[in-house]
Amino acid sequence: MTSTDATGAAAGTGVPDDDKLDAGVLKVAGVVVLGIVMAILDTTVVNVALTKLNQEFNTSFDTIQWVVTGYMLALATVIPVTGWASDRFGTKRLFISAIAAFLVGSILAGFAWDITSLVVFRVLQGFGGGMLMPAGMTIMTKAAGPHRVGRVMAVLGVPMLLGPIGGPILGGWLVDDVSWRWIFYINIPLGIVAIIAALRVLPKDAPEPSEKFDFPGMLMLSPGLAALIYGVTKIPSTGTVTDIEVWLPALAGIALIIGFVLRARSAEHPLIDLSLFKDRTYSVAVLSMMFFSISFFGAMLLFPQYFQLIRQESALDTGLLLIPQGLGAMVTMPIAGKLTDKIGAGKIVLPGLVLILAGMAFFTQIEATTPYWQILGALFVLGLGMGATMMPIMSAALATLRQHQVAKASTSLNVVQQTSGAIGSAIMSVILAGLLASKFNVPTNAGQFVADAAIKNPQMHDVAVTMSADAFSSTFVWAVVLIAVCVIPALFLPKHPPTSLDAQDEAGEAAPPILVH
């Protein structure tokens, strides 16, 4: 029989018998989720308000897109600094500071007087929002311990579900019935409550001895990520990768990132600790997250465009039609979190990817007259797959690391997720734009506008919607291919319960050898 010590940990395992999330961990999780949901909700709310903002400031579509692009660039710039800041100032102080920065940016954005001021204030929001997710992941992982990381990640997935479900609905209502300024002002009460709750609930954490900050690394990685994302996000508007606005910043960004990697291999305290990738599980999980983010988040861009272009639905109705996807994820996410801790992420992620492939395969056959009940059913299946995929991958990435490695590990994981998601969205956008342009025999950057005008023309409606729907179904074929690629690294995810190096050391066991590739 196995004896247990006073803490309830089974001898020789380092894992408590009672591994449920206790009240203290749930309180911490609630505060973290409150802060993160504010940032994620704001992103989806703004997306449905772009048309109104375009009219309000009387500017071009390419210009108004910077309300979103500026926020993304700020996220990419600030995330690499978060790991060092967590160690230097403590995750509690960093999390509260991030909420405050996001709140200030929200207030100023609500007061914006022209498009330039709005973009600048959205960048300030991005600086705060970029630190919220990695800091929150670090706080929750440390509070729960490695043996409960799957369940705590499932809790962290709540804002990722509430954003896609509630954001478009809330944004559509505020823009139509209140004022576009309230898509930013709505963050004021949420931010104040989150700061008060964080001050009272989050445990104090002693900052570790300060390492020398890697300024050269920051000057390479942050601008490199920003330049890469800038170049990629210009693809849909230019219609080609050969335009200087695309390839010049993208190449400059890649060069800066490569320079950072080469320098970080020998730097004493690099901005992102590349030695983490000596952990096989972490490396496989990061690779899986990269392919998943490119494929899944790129494909998610297509659904609202289909509803609004082909079916001529409003932004609010589009948000309502996307609800089944969030409901599906709500079903599987808590189950997947618990099972990840019990049987390993690999046995959960692979079935999740199969569900995503099944749901996405349906959309490769979608038409202009496909019944809504079939579309909503396929979206529900996609949600089931997403709930069993994303957070277990994150759990696998962090579960085998030591406590002092979690902050920097979650930072690099978020960098991969944000960058890959932006690249995936651009890939799907340029494929769809190219297919629409070829259908209507127009320049690539005019394809969607010409299709929209043709669909609204009663004489051309039937032919136009058929041609446009065919472009969407062909684009979904590429989404299926990209998601299938994600299966390859997922095959190597652990198929056993996670045990961190800290837990092994506490149990008196030698740490396993680290594989170096």
One Martini backbone bead per residue (centre of mass of N, CA, C, O) as a GRO file, in nm:
protein
  517
    1MET     BB    1   0.101   0.033   0.014
    2THR     BB    2   0.039   0.378   0.009
    3SER     BB    3   0.178   0.636   0.154
    4THR     BB    4   0.108   0.939   0.342
    5ASP     BB    5   0.132   1.254   0.405
    6ALA     BB    6   0.020   1.550   0.547
    7THR     BB    7  -0.047   1.668   0.245
    8GLY     BB    8  -0.145   1.414   0.057
    9ALA     BB    9   0.103   1.285  -0.062
   10ALA     BB   10   0.229   1.054  -0.249
   11ALA     BB   11   0.460   0.843  -0.221
   12GLY     BB   12   0.673   0.887  -0.501
   13THR     BB   13   0.506   1.137  -0.661
   14GLY     BB   14   0.410   1.439  -0.560
   15VAL     BB   15   0.091   1.379  -0.559
   16PRO     BB   16  -0.199   1.454  -0.468
   17ASP     BB   17  -0.491   1.305  -0.398
   18ASP     BB   18  -0.629   1.589  -0.376
   19ASP     BB   19  -0.684   1.740  -0.708
   20LYS     BB   20  -0.868   1.957  -0.662
   21LEU     BB   21  -1.004   2.263  -0.692
   22ASP     BB   22  -0.981   2.494  -0.475
   23ALA     BB   23  -1.092   2.787  -0.351
   24GLY     BB   24  -0.827   2.946  -0.386
   25VAL     BB   25  -0.781   2.883  -0.687
   26LEU     BB   26  -1.059   2.986  -0.789
   27LYS     BB   27  -1.016   3.280  -0.709
   28VAL     BB   28  -0.772   3.330  -0.884
   29ALA     BB   29  -0.909   3.249  -1.149
   30GLY     BB   30  -1.131   3.467  -1.145
   31VAL     BB   31  -0.941   3.712  -1.166
   32VAL     BB   32  -0.794   3.635  -1.425
   33VAL     BB   33  -1.044   3.608  -1.607
   34LEU     BB   34  -1.145   3.899  -1.575
   35GLY     BB   35  -0.899   4.029  -1.713
   36ILE     BB   36  -0.892   3.865  -1.985
   37VAL     BB   37  -1.188   3.905  -2.089
   38MET     BB   38  -1.156   4.205  -2.145
   39ALA     BB   39  -0.955   4.177  -2.384
   40ILE     BB   40  -1.107   3.970  -2.564
   41LEU     BB   41  -1.378   4.115  -2.586
   42ASP     BB   42  -1.266   4.376  -2.719
   43THR     BB   43  -1.175   4.249  -2.983
   44THR     BB   44  -1.459   4.144  -3.084
   45VAL     BB   45  -1.609   4.412  -3.063
   46VAL     BB   46  -1.439   4.574  -3.271
   47ASN     BB   47  -1.483   4.404  -3.529
   48VAL     BB   48  -1.801   4.492  -3.556
   49ALA     BB   49  -1.719   4.824  -3.564
   50LEU     BB   50  -1.566   4.910  -3.829
   51THR     BB   51  -1.787   5.027  -4.007
   52LYS     BB   52  -1.867   5.257  -3.814
   53LEU     BB   53  -1.581   5.385  -3.796
   54ASN     BB   54  -1.555   5.447  -4.096
   55GLN     BB   55  -1.792   5.653  -4.093
   56GLU     BB   56  -1.708   5.840  -3.857
   57PHE     BB   57  -1.401   5.907  -3.998
   58ASN     BB   58  -1.386   5.906  -4.303
   59THR     BB   59  -1.237   5.636  -4.416
   60SER     BB   60  -1.056   5.381  -4.502
   61PHE     BB   61  -1.027   5.045  -4.476
   62ASP     BB   62  -0.719   5.027  -4.440
   63THR     BB   63  -0.711   5.229  -4.201
   64ILE     BB   64  -0.919   5.099  -3.998
   65GLN     BB   65  -0.751   4.832  -3.953
   66TRP     BB   66  -0.551   4.968  -3.738
   67VAL     BB   67  -0.725   4.912  -3.490
   68VAL     BB   68  -0.625   4.611  -3.500
   69THR     BB   69  -0.322   4.608  -3.586
   70GLY     BB   70  -0.208   4.785  -3.356
   71TYR     BB   71  -0.282   4.584  -3.134
   72MET     BB   72  -0.114   4.343  -3.239
   73LEU     BB   73   0.164   4.483  -3.234
   74ALA     BB   74   0.164   4.538  -2.930
   75LEU     BB   75   0.153   4.249  -2.840
   76ALA     BB   76   0.417   4.151  -2.981
   77THR     BB   77   0.606   4.358  -2.829
   78VAL     BB   78   0.537   4.289  -2.509
   79ILE     BB   79   0.552   3.983  -2.448
   80PRO     BB   80   0.869   3.932  -2.421
   81VAL     BB   81   0.882   4.108  -2.142
   82THR     BB   82   0.709   3.946  -1.930
   83GLY     BB   83   0.903   3.742  -1.805
   84TRP     BB   84   1.097   3.945  -1.675
   85ALA     BB   85   0.881   4.110  -1.519
   86SER     BB   86   0.784   3.880  -1.338
   87ASP     BB   87   1.059   3.842  -1.193
   88ARG     BB   88   1.114   4.145  -1.107
   89PHE     BB   89   0.798   4.232  -0.989
   90GLY     BB   90   0.584   4.032  -1.020
   91THR     BB   91   0.277   3.906  -1.112
   92LYS     BB   92   0.084   4.089  -0.957
   93ARG     BB   93   0.190   4.365  -1.045
   94LEU     BB   94   0.174   4.311  -1.348
   95PHE     BB   95  -0.130   4.253  -1.372
   96ILE     BB   96  -0.229   4.524  -1.262
   97SER     BB   97  -0.076   4.703  -1.466
   98ALA     BB   98  -0.214   4.587  -1.718
   99ILE     BB   99  -0.501   4.671  -1.648
  100ALA     BB  100  -0.442   4.974  -1.625
  101ALA     BB  101  -0.343   5.016  -1.916
  102PHE     BB  102  -0.602   4.914  -2.050
  103LEU     BB  103  -0.792   5.119  -1.917
  104VAL     BB  104  -0.664   5.378  -2.024
  105GLY     BB  105  -0.690   5.304  -2.324
  106SER     BB  106  -1.001   5.285  -2.322
  107ILE     BB  107  -1.069   5.574  -2.239
  108LEU     BB  108  -0.916   5.715  -2.472
  109ALA     BB  109  -1.064   5.573  -2.707
  110GLY     BB  110  -1.345   5.697  -2.631
  111PHE     BB  111  -1.210   6.003  -2.689
  112ALA     BB  112  -1.166   5.994  -2.974
  113TRP     BB  113  -1.124   6.235  -3.265
  114ASP     BB  114  -0.955   6.033  -3.447
  115ILE     BB  115  -0.785   5.787  -3.608
  116THR     BB  116  -0.509   5.836  -3.481
  117SER     BB  117  -0.590   5.835  -3.181
  118LEU     BB  118  -0.718   5.553  -3.181
  119VAL     BB  119  -0.465   5.390  -3.256
  120VAL     BB  120  -0.285   5.483  -3.022
  121PHE     BB  121  -0.480   5.377  -2.793
  122ARG     BB  122  -0.476   5.080  -2.890
  123VAL     BB  123  -0.179   5.037  -2.832
  124LEU     BB  124  -0.203   5.077  -2.528
  125GLN     BB  125  -0.390   4.840  -2.490
  126GLY     BB  126  -0.187   4.626  -2.598
  127PHE     BB  127   0.023   4.650  -2.373
  128GLY     BB  128  -0.171   4.536  -2.160
  129GLY     BB  129  -0.290   4.280  -2.305
  130GLY     BB  130  -0.011   4.128  -2.354
  131MET     BB  131   0.032   4.071  -2.029
  132LEU     BB  132  -0.218   3.912  -1.924
  133MET     BB  133  -0.191   3.617  -2.019
  134PRO     BB  134   0.096   3.530  -1.918
  135ALA     BB  135   0.051   3.623  -1.624
  136GLY     BB  136  -0.202   3.450  -1.571
  137MET     BB  137  -0.074   3.174  -1.628
  138THR     BB  138   0.138   3.190  -1.406
  139ILE     BB  139  -0.046   3.224  -1.161
  140MET     BB  140  -0.217   2.960  -1.203
  141THR     BB  141   0.010   2.750  -1.213
  142LYS     BB  142   0.127   2.811  -0.929
  143ALA     BB  143  -0.140   2.765  -0.767
  144ALA     BB  144  -0.199   2.456  -0.869
  145GLY     BB  145   0.009   2.304  -1.007
  146PRO     BB  146   0.111   2.050  -1.219
  147HIS     BB  147  -0.133   1.834  -1.157
  148ARG     BB  148  -0.357   2.095  -1.237
  149VAL     BB  149  -0.314   2.239  -1.519
  150GLY     BB  150  -0.551   2.142  -1.692
  151ARG     BB  151  -0.787   2.263  -1.521
  152VAL     BB  152  -0.680   2.558  -1.516
  153MET     BB  153  -0.686   2.590  -1.828
  154ALA     BB  154  -0.990   2.552  -1.855
  155VAL     BB  155  -1.055   2.812  -1.703
  156LEU     BB  156  -0.889   2.998  -1.898
  157GLY     BB  157  -1.089   2.931  -2.145
  158VAL     BB  158  -1.339   3.106  -2.090
  159PRO     BB  159  -1.262   3.378  -2.238
  160MET     BB  160  -1.235   3.230  -2.520
  161LEU     BB  161  -1.550   3.188  -2.524
  162LEU     BB  162  -1.681   3.465  -2.452
  163GLY     BB  163  -1.575   3.630  -2.684
  164PRO     BB  164  -1.709   3.489  -2.939
  165ILE     BB  165  -1.997   3.509  -2.814
  166GLY     BB  166  -2.025   3.810  -2.677
  167GLY     BB  167  -1.885   4.024  -2.854
  168PRO     BB  168  -2.068   4.055  -3.113
  169ILE     BB  169  -2.326   4.110  -2.953
  170LEU     BB  170  -2.234   4.355  -2.787
  171GLY     BB  171  -2.127   4.526  -3.024
  172GLY     BB  172  -2.388   4.543  -3.189
  173TRP     BB  173  -2.558   4.684  -2.970
  174LEU     BB  174  -2.380   4.933  -2.911
  175VAL     BB  175  -2.365   5.046  -3.202
  176ASP     BB  176  -2.678   5.056  -3.265
  177ASP     BB  177  -2.801   5.173  -2.957
  178VAL     BB  178  -2.565   5.364  -2.858
  179SER     BB  179  -2.215   5.359  -2.886
  180TRP     BB  180  -1.896   5.318  -2.993
  181ARG     BB  181  -1.759   5.418  -2.724
  182TRP     BB  182  -1.873   5.166  -2.546
  183ILE     BB  183  -1.658   4.952  -2.635
  184PHE     BB  184  -1.463   5.096  -2.415
  185TYR     BB  185  -1.624   5.182  -2.154
  186ILE     BB  186  -1.696   4.887  -2.057
  187ASN     BB  187  -1.406   4.854  -1.910
  188ILE     BB  188  -1.424   5.019  -1.650
  189PRO     BB  189  -1.576   4.834  -1.448
  190LEU     BB  190  -1.404   4.582  -1.499
  191GLY     BB  191  -1.126   4.703  -1.421
  192ILE     BB  192  -1.188   4.789  -1.130
  193VAL     BB  193  -1.270   4.511  -1.024
  194ALA     BB  194  -1.005   4.362  -1.101
  195ILE     BB  195  -0.812   4.529  -0.923
  196ILE     BB  196  -0.946   4.481  -0.650
  197ALA     BB  197  -0.936   4.170  -0.661
  198ALA     BB  198  -0.626   4.144  -0.695
  199LEU     BB  199  -0.545   4.284  -0.426
  200ARG     BB  200  -0.710   4.067  -0.243
  201VAL     BB  201  -0.642   3.767  -0.377
  202LEU     BB  202  -0.369   3.771  -0.472
  203PRO     BB  203  -0.077   3.649  -0.414
  204LYS     BB  204   0.213   3.700  -0.287
  205ASP     BB  205   0.519   3.774  -0.469
  206ALA     BB  206   0.853   3.722  -0.484
  207PRO     BB  207   1.087   3.864  -0.633
  208GLU     BB  208   1.342   3.793  -0.812
  209PRO     BB  209   1.642   3.827  -0.880
  210SER     BB  210   1.777   4.050  -1.081
  211GLU     BB  211   1.820   4.054  -1.406
  212LYS     BB  212   1.963   4.138  -1.679
  213PHE     BB  213   1.843   4.316  -1.921
  214ASP     BB  214   1.760   4.237  -2.270
  215PHE     BB  215   1.795   4.481  -2.484
  216PRO     BB  216   1.900   4.359  -2.749
  217GLY     BB  217   1.673   4.148  -2.767
  218MET     BB  218   1.437   4.349  -2.778
  219LEU     BB  219   1.548   4.506  -3.039
  220MET     BB  220   1.487   4.238  -3.208
  221LEU     BB  221   1.216   4.089  -3.136
  222SER     BB  222   0.989   4.300  -3.123
  223PRO     BB  223   1.036   4.432  -3.406
  224GLY     BB  224   1.030   4.164  -3.558
  225LEU     BB  225   0.737   4.086  -3.500
  226ALA     BB  226   0.606   4.348  -3.599
  227ALA     BB  227   0.714   4.335  -3.894
  228LEU     BB  228   0.596   4.062  -3.970
  229ILE     BB  229   0.296   4.129  -3.914
  230TYR     BB  230   0.277   4.372  -4.096
  231GLY     BB  231   0.338   4.229  -4.361
  232VAL     BB  232   0.109   4.016  -4.346
  233THR     BB  233  -0.135   4.227  -4.310
  234LYS     BB  234  -0.083   4.342  -4.618
  235ILE     BB  235  -0.183   4.124  -4.813
  236PRO     BB  236  -0.492   4.180  -4.857
  237SER     BB  237  -0.454   4.480  -4.971
  238THR     BB  238  -0.236   4.407  -5.204
  239GLY     BB  239  -0.256   4.084  -5.314
  240THR     BB  240   0.065   4.040  -5.246
  241VAL     BB  241   0.404   3.931  -5.171
  242THR     BB  242   0.564   4.142  -5.378
  243ASP     BB  243   0.514   4.372  -5.215
  244ILE     BB  244   0.697   4.598  -5.035
  245GLU     BB  245   0.493   4.605  -4.785
  246VAL     BB  246   0.556   4.297  -4.733
  247TRP     BB  247   0.861   4.191  -4.777
  248LEU     BB  248   1.030   4.396  -4.621
  249PRO     BB  249   0.921   4.365  -4.325
  250ALA     BB  250   0.931   4.057  -4.319
  251LEU     BB  251   1.237   4.022  -4.363
  252ALA     BB  252   1.325   4.201  -4.130
  253GLY     BB  253   1.188   4.033  -3.911
  254ILE     BB  254   1.333   3.765  -3.965
  255ALA     BB  255   1.620   3.871  -3.921
  256LEU     BB  256   1.578   3.960  -3.624
  257ILE     BB  257   1.494   3.681  -3.515
  258ILE     BB  258   1.751   3.531  -3.595
  259GLY     BB  259   1.939   3.712  -3.434
  260PHE     BB  260   1.819   3.643  -3.161
  261VAL     BB  261   1.870   3.339  -3.162
  262LEU     BB  262   2.179   3.348  -3.191
  263ARG     BB  263   2.224   3.518  -2.931
  264ALA     BB  264   2.056   3.345  -2.715
  265ARG     BB  265   2.250   3.092  -2.707
  266SER     BB  266   2.484   3.286  -2.538
  267ALA     BB  267   2.325   3.432  -2.347
  268GLU     BB  268   2.274   3.475  -2.012
  269HIS     BB  269   1.981   3.667  -2.030
  270PRO     BB  270   1.741   3.606  -2.215
  271LEU     BB  271   1.430   3.696  -2.301
  272ILE     BB  272   1.431   3.402  -2.425
  273ASP     BB  273   1.453   3.073  -2.319
  274LEU     BB  274   1.592   2.827  -2.523
  275SER     BB  275   1.633   2.589  -2.314
  276LEU     BB  276   1.337   2.493  -2.308
  277PHE     BB  277   1.371   2.323  -2.587
  278LYS     BB  278   1.504   2.068  -2.442
  279ASP     BB  279   1.218   2.010  -2.387
  280ARG     BB  280   1.029   1.796  -2.556
  281THR     BB  281   0.740   1.871  -2.474
  282TYR     BB  282   0.759   2.173  -2.523
  283SER     BB  283   0.836   2.165  -2.822
  284VAL     BB  284   0.587   2.008  -2.924
  285ALA     BB  285   0.373   2.208  -2.815
  286VAL     BB  286   0.466   2.458  -2.973
  287LEU     BB  287   0.431   2.334  -3.253
  288SER     BB  288   0.131   2.273  -3.222
  289MET     BB  289   0.042   2.566  -3.168
  290MET     BB  290   0.132   2.685  -3.434
  291PHE     BB  291  -0.046   2.512  -3.629
  292PHE     BB  292  -0.315   2.564  -3.490
  293SER     BB  293  -0.323   2.877  -3.517
  294ILE     BB  294  -0.301   2.898  -3.820
  295SER     BB  295  -0.554   2.721  -3.887
  296PHE     BB  296  -0.790   2.797  -3.694
  297PHE     BB  297  -0.778   3.118  -3.689
  298GLY     BB  298  -0.795   3.140  -3.994
  299ALA     BB  299  -1.075   3.000  -4.026
  300MET     BB  300  -1.244   3.189  -3.832
  301LEU     BB  301  -1.253   3.429  -4.040
  302LEU     BB  302  -1.471   3.304  -4.246
  303PHE     BB  303  -1.752   3.295  -4.110
  304PRO     BB  304  -1.841   3.596  -4.095
  305GLN     BB  305  -1.801   3.642  -4.400
  306TYR     BB  306  -2.016   3.447  -4.497
  307PHE     BB  307  -2.263   3.568  -4.353
  308GLN     BB  308  -2.226   3.868  -4.471
  309LEU     BB  309  -2.189   3.804  -4.780
  310ILE     BB  310  -2.381   3.560  -4.858
  311ARG     BB  311  -2.627   3.606  -4.627
  312GLN     BB  312  -2.659   3.907  -4.528
  313GLU     BB  313  -2.572   3.956  -4.239
  314SER     BB  314  -2.545   4.089  -3.951
  315ALA     BB  315  -2.341   4.134  -3.690
  316LEU     BB  316  -2.536   4.029  -3.474
  317ASP     BB  317  -2.630   3.770  -3.622
  318THR     BB  318  -2.350   3.650  -3.648
  319GLY     BB  319  -2.298   3.616  -3.346
  320LEU     BB  320  -2.537   3.419  -3.301
  321LEU     BB  321  -2.438   3.197  -3.511
  322LEU     BB  322  -2.159   3.140  -3.332
  323ILE     BB  323  -2.247   3.001  -3.063
  324PRO     BB  324  -2.209   2.686  -3.105
  325GLN     BB  325  -1.904   2.688  -3.081
  326GLY     BB  326  -1.890   2.772  -2.781
  327LEU     BB  327  -2.066   2.542  -2.670
  328GLY     BB  328  -1.882   2.308  -2.752
  329ALA     BB  329  -1.638   2.400  -2.580
  330MET     BB  330  -1.789   2.390  -2.304
  331VAL     BB  331  -1.816   2.081  -2.300
  332THR     BB  332  -1.496   1.987  -2.336
  333MET     BB  333  -1.296   2.157  -2.165
  334PRO     BB  334  -1.332   2.041  -1.872
  335ILE     BB  335  -1.283   1.747  -1.954
  336ALA     BB  336  -1.002   1.785  -2.083
  337GLY     BB  337  -0.859   1.897  -1.833
  338LYS     BB  338  -0.894   1.646  -1.653
  339LEU     BB  339  -0.775   1.428  -1.853
  340THR     BB  340  -0.493   1.547  -1.886
  341ASP     BB  341  -0.409   1.483  -1.585
  342LYS     BB  342  -0.465   1.163  -1.618
  343ILE     BB  343  -0.361   1.082  -1.949
  344GLY     BB  344  -0.287   1.313  -2.126
  345ALA     BB  345  -0.275   1.518  -2.405
  346GLY     BB  346  -0.258   1.325  -2.652
  347LYS     BB  347  -0.547   1.176  -2.592
  348ILE     BB  348  -0.703   1.459  -2.657
  349VAL     BB  349  -0.601   1.613  -2.912
  350LEU     BB  350  -0.654   1.409  -3.141
  351PRO     BB  351  -0.965   1.396  -3.120
  352GLY     BB  352  -1.000   1.702  -3.156
  353LEU     BB  353  -0.884   1.714  -3.448
  354VAL     BB  354  -1.095   1.527  -3.571
  355LEU     BB  355  -1.335   1.715  -3.518
  356ILE     BB  356  -1.229   1.955  -3.679
  357LEU     BB  357  -1.208   1.808  -3.950
  358ALA     BB  358  -1.506   1.732  -3.970
  359GLY     BB  359  -1.623   2.020  -3.957
  360MET     BB  360  -1.449   2.143  -4.193
  361ALA     BB  361  -1.537   1.951  -4.424
  362PHE     BB  362  -1.820   2.067  -4.457
  363PHE     BB  363  -1.718   2.357  -4.570
  364THR     BB  364  -1.615   2.239  -4.852
  365GLN     BB  365  -1.953   2.219  -4.930
  366ILE     BB  366  -2.050   2.497  -4.929
  367GLU     BB  367  -2.336   2.706  -4.979
  368ALA     BB  368  -2.579   2.950  -5.030
  369THR     BB  369  -2.817   2.714  -4.931
  370THR     BB  370  -2.731   2.611  -4.674
  371PRO     BB  371  -2.851   2.498  -4.403
  372TYR     BB  372  -2.838   2.618  -4.087
  373TRP     BB  373  -2.844   2.351  -3.920
  374GLN     BB  374  -2.581   2.244  -4.046
  375ILE     BB  375  -2.389   2.475  -3.973
  376LEU     BB  376  -2.435   2.469  -3.663
  377GLY     BB  377  -2.343   2.176  -3.626
  378ALA     BB  378  -2.050   2.218  -3.730
  379LEU     BB  379  -1.974   2.432  -3.520
  380PHE     BB  380  -2.010   2.250  -3.275
  381VAL     BB  381  -1.790   2.047  -3.353
  382LEU     BB  382  -1.560   2.251  -3.353
  383GLY     BB  383  -1.589   2.323  -3.054
  384LEU     BB  384  -1.526   2.047  -2.943
  385GLY     BB  385  -1.238   2.040  -3.058
  386MET     BB  386  -1.121   2.300  -2.930
  387GLY     BB  387  -1.170   2.213  -2.627
  388ALA     BB  388  -0.961   1.950  -2.688
  389THR     BB  389  -0.687   2.130  -2.771
  390MET     BB  390  -0.567   2.405  -2.672
  391MET     BB  391  -0.530   2.368  -2.357
  392PRO     BB  392  -0.373   2.095  -2.361
  393ILE     BB  393  -0.127   2.215  -2.501
  394MET     BB  394  -0.057   2.417  -2.278
  395SER     BB  395  -0.029   2.211  -2.053
  396ALA     BB  396   0.206   2.050  -2.178
  397ALA     BB  397   0.413   2.287  -2.187
  398LEU     BB  398   0.408   2.337  -1.848
  399ALA     BB  399   0.411   2.057  -1.679
  400THR     BB  400   0.751   1.991  -1.705
  401LEU     BB  401   0.825   2.236  -1.541
  402ARG     BB  402   0.955   2.466  -1.356
  403GLN     BB  403   0.853   2.726  -1.175
  404HIS     BB  404   1.083   2.933  -1.285
  405GLN     BB  405   0.989   2.871  -1.602
  406VAL     BB  406   0.691   2.961  -1.656
  407ALA     BB  407   0.701   3.257  -1.742
  408LYS     BB  408   0.879   3.223  -2.000
  409ALA     BB  409   0.711   3.000  -2.130
  410SER     BB  410   0.441   3.159  -2.159
  411THR     BB  411   0.559   3.377  -2.334
  412SER     BB  412   0.648   3.208  -2.582
  413LEU     BB  413   0.366   3.083  -2.630
  414ASN     BB  414   0.223   3.358  -2.689
  415VAL     BB  415   0.394   3.442  -2.926
  416VAL     BB  416   0.317   3.204  -3.106
  417GLN     BB  417   0.010   3.244  -3.104
  418GLN     BB  418  -0.012   3.537  -3.212
  419THR     BB  419   0.158   3.510  -3.469
  420SER     BB  420   0.013   3.264  -3.597
  421GLY     BB  421  -0.271   3.386  -3.607
  422ALA     BB  422  -0.200   3.623  -3.795
  423ILE     BB  423  -0.092   3.450  -4.028
  424GLY     BB  424  -0.348   3.278  -4.073
  425SER     BB  425  -0.538   3.511  -4.143
  426ALA     BB  426  -0.378   3.607  -4.391
  427ILE     BB  427  -0.390   3.348  -4.555
  428MET     BB  428  -0.701   3.327  -4.578
  429SER     BB  429  -0.746   3.608  -4.702
  430VAL     BB  430  -0.574   3.573  -4.965
  431ILE     BB  431  -0.723   3.328  -5.074
  432LEU     BB  432  -1.006   3.449  -5.088
  433ALA     BB  433  -0.937   3.700  -5.257
  434GLY     BB  434  -0.827   3.541  -5.503
  435LEU     BB  435  -1.087   3.379  -5.567
  436LEU     BB  436  -1.281   3.618  -5.602
  437ALA     BB  437  -1.121   3.757  -5.828
  438SER     BB  438  -1.138   3.520  -6.032
  439LYS     BB  439  -1.449   3.508  -6.053
  440PHE     BB  440  -1.467   3.843  -6.132
  441ASN     BB  441  -1.222   3.960  -6.281
  442VAL     BB  442  -1.031   4.105  -6.056
  443PRO     BB  443  -0.863   4.250  -5.839
  444THR     BB  444  -0.777   4.132  -5.537
  445ASN     BB  445  -0.850   4.399  -5.358
  446ALA     BB  446  -1.164   4.384  -5.502
  447GLY     BB  447  -1.324   4.117  -5.468
  448GLN     BB  448  -1.520   4.163  -5.220
  449PHE     BB  449  -1.658   4.424  -5.323
  450VAL     BB  450  -1.769   4.309  -5.587
  451ALA     BB  451  -1.929   4.077  -5.462
  452ASP     BB  452  -2.114   4.250  -5.287
  453ALA     BB  453  -2.238   4.416  -5.520
  454ALA     BB  454  -2.349   4.170  -5.682
  455ILE     BB  455  -2.536   4.053  -5.460
  456LYS     BB  456  -2.711   4.330  -5.436
  457ASN     BB  457  -2.785   4.262  -5.726
  458PRO     BB  458  -3.067   4.135  -5.856
  459GLN     BB  459  -2.949   4.039  -6.143
  460MET     BB  460  -2.676   3.890  -5.990
  461HIS     BB  461  -2.726   3.726  -5.732
  462ASP     BB  462  -2.729   3.418  -5.797
  463VAL     BB  463  -2.447   3.404  -5.931
  464ALA     BB  464  -2.277   3.548  -5.708
  465VAL     BB  465  -2.331   3.351  -5.467
  466THR     BB  466  -2.220   3.099  -5.604
  467MET     BB  467  -1.931   3.200  -5.657
  468SER     BB  468  -1.863   3.284  -5.362
  469ALA     BB  469  -1.916   3.011  -5.222
  470ASP     BB  470  -1.694   2.862  -5.382
  471ALA     BB  471  -1.459   3.022  -5.259
  472PHE     BB  472  -1.504   2.929  -4.970
  473SER     BB  473  -1.483   2.620  -5.009
  474SER     BB  474  -1.188   2.633  -5.116
  475THR     BB  475  -1.064   2.762  -4.862
  476PHE     BB  476  -1.139   2.525  -4.666
  477VAL     BB  477  -0.941   2.325  -4.783
  478TRP     BB  478  -0.689   2.466  -4.670
  479ALA     BB  479  -0.772   2.442  -4.375
  480VAL     BB  480  -0.764   2.133  -4.366
  481VAL     BB  481  -0.466   2.101  -4.434
  482LEU     BB  482  -0.350   2.264  -4.191
  483ILE     BB  483  -0.480   2.088  -3.971
  484ALA     BB  484  -0.346   1.819  -4.055
  485VAL     BB  485  -0.056   1.909  -3.985
  486CYS     BB  486  -0.105   1.921  -3.669
  487VAL     BB  487  -0.096   1.609  -3.619
  488ILE     BB  488   0.204   1.550  -3.619
  489PRO     BB  489   0.298   1.681  -3.344
  490ALA     BB  490   0.061   1.554  -3.172
  491LEU     BB  491   0.176   1.258  -3.168
  492PHE     BB  492   0.413   1.366  -2.943
  493LEU     BB  493   0.243   1.390  -2.719
  494PRO     BB  494   0.169   1.312  -2.414
  495LYS     BB  495   0.040   0.974  -2.277
  496HIS     BB  496   0.065   1.103  -1.979
  497PRO     BB  497   0.091   1.214  -1.686
  498PRO     BB  498   0.197   1.495  -1.542
  499THR     BB  499   0.548   1.571  -1.434
  500SER     BB  500   0.741   1.766  -1.274
  501LEU     BB  501   1.055   1.840  -1.173
  502ASP     BB  502   0.971   1.927  -0.890
  503ALA     BB  503   0.817   1.667  -0.813
  504GLN     BB  504   1.056   1.477  -0.848
  505ASP     BB  505   1.244   1.606  -0.641
  506GLU     BB  506   1.046   1.580  -0.394
  507ALA     BB  507   1.047   1.252  -0.436
  508GLY     BB  508   1.361   1.170  -0.490
  509GLU     BB  509   1.409   1.207  -0.794
  510ALA     BB  510   1.544   1.196  -1.087
  511ALA     BB  511   1.594   1.367  -1.346
  512PRO     BB  512   1.538   1.356  -1.656
  513PRO     BB  513   1.657   1.345  -1.946
  514ILE     BB  514   1.760   1.580  -2.185
  515LEU     BB  515   1.672   1.647  -2.500
  516VAL     BB  516   1.894   1.707  -2.774
  517HIS     BB  517   1.866   1.848  -3.117
   0.00000   0.00000   0.00000
